[in-house]
Amino acid sequence: MNIYLWLAAQKTGKTVELCCAIGDEYVDGLPYETVVKIAKDYIDSVGGFEKFAEWGLIR
């Protein structure tokens, strides 16, 4: 969720706050699977989880 929220904040230029609970099927009006895919695509774009962990969110 943090990756998705960070990307949303970067896109809007505003603070983004959401809450979700175990078992929720939708987050921010999107199916949970879509939110996970958005985060995974970002991780892949920076070279995988190892590079992401090395660099953090802000490069």
Secondary structure as GFF3:
##gff-version 3
##sequence-region A 1 59
A	DSSP	alpha_helix	2	12	.	.	.	ID=ss1
A	DSSP	beta_strand	26	27	.	.	.	ID=ss2
A	DSSP	beta_strand	30	31	.	.	.	ID=ss3
A	DSSP	alpha_helix	32	45	.	.	.	ID=ss4
A	DSSP	alpha_helix	49	55	.	.	.	ID=ss5
###
